[in-house]
Amino acid sequence: MMRKRWPWRRRAVIRRQGRRLSSSSPSPSVFGRRARRNFSAVRMWRLAERANKSEREERSLRARDDAAVKRALGNMGCTVSQEDKAAAERSKMIDKNLREDGEKAAREVKLLLLGAGESGKSTIVKQMKIIHEDGYSEDECKQYRAVVYSNTIQSIMAIIKAMSNLKIDYEESARTDDARQLFALSATAEEQGVLPEDLANVIRRLWADSGVQSCFTRSREYQLNDSAAYYLNDLERIARPDYIPTQQDVLRTRVKTTGIVETHFTFKDLHFKMFDVGGQRSERKKWIHCFEGVTAIIFCVALSAYDLVLAEDEEMNRMHESMKLFDSICNNKWFTETSIILFLNKKDLFEEKITRSPLSICFPEYTGASNYDEASSYIQRKFEDLNKKKDTKEIYTHFTCATDTKNVQFVFDAVTDVIIKNNLKDCGLF
């Protein structure tokens, strides 16, 4: 039985045989059969080693390739994961922005102020600045000084012109010269935005005349600014060289609104956008693009205008014009879901006027007493009866004095509660 030779023993045999062979001349007989077998075995072993090495190298290369593929796939997986993660982050950000925009939109309230001319809309806007925006600064008040001067001059001029039309005489004939001076000095003063002392003295003398006072009491027969008496009675203060308008002076100023005035303020965690539009007929065509997305409409009516006519149409009663406009707004198909808030404004002037000017001037069918409570309730019913959808649409009515900050603050607080309630109702939470 032959012993198995390990490769290392074979290598030793070959080395020994090789040394012996190298010491003598090569002869084929020396090798013999055994040597040939050993050389054959070595060649076979070397071939096997070479094959094994090739196989190992191939396996190593294949392993490296597999590792490279795995790494590539791993990196690709990471890339995909990073892209997915980035996309998910973008999606979350979009959702967050949409949610924030939705919450912001839910807190945004758009109020449209409508009503005939000189019904107090602009005064309401000024009150919002006083109540919710810390009022007017001293510099802002100074900017209204020229407007106060102009309103004062225009008021006394309107009265003096009416005296001629109504054939009312001055108590003192010297006032005729004052009237001429008034018209001579007023143009330059208004242009420069000043109230010089000589003009102030002329106005003071005219306003003190009993004939002028008599004409003032008939102001319903001509166009006169509601703030005329306020400014003329306080002429001493207004005419001072260091005069700075007060908040109340600013509230009383009258400037015709043209175009659209937008005011922003925050109240009860709601962001309000209030739009004041021109009340004159020529301005109404500009309202249309304000209607979309309106939360509520505040419709202003001047109670004291029941015995006045329009400045642009002296054949049309102002109260009738307001009712006509309110009818078109209240029953408009665009506003079926819009809250309508009715401000019966200038209640202070109405309370003073109703005792001397009967409501029957506007409503011939009225047979009630000439007092504030009964007459104001009648006007309220007249407007609320214009609502053709009483079963589904409610009119929220408030009596207001737009120049009274406390009154406006109280009323607007109630208005905001109505808006919040209606928003909750729309969400099914009320």
Order of alpha helices (4+ residues) and beta strands (2+ residues): alpha-alpha-beta-alpha-alpha-alpha-alpha-alpha-alpha-alpha-alpha-alpha-beta-beta-beta-alpha-beta-alpha-alpha-beta-alpha
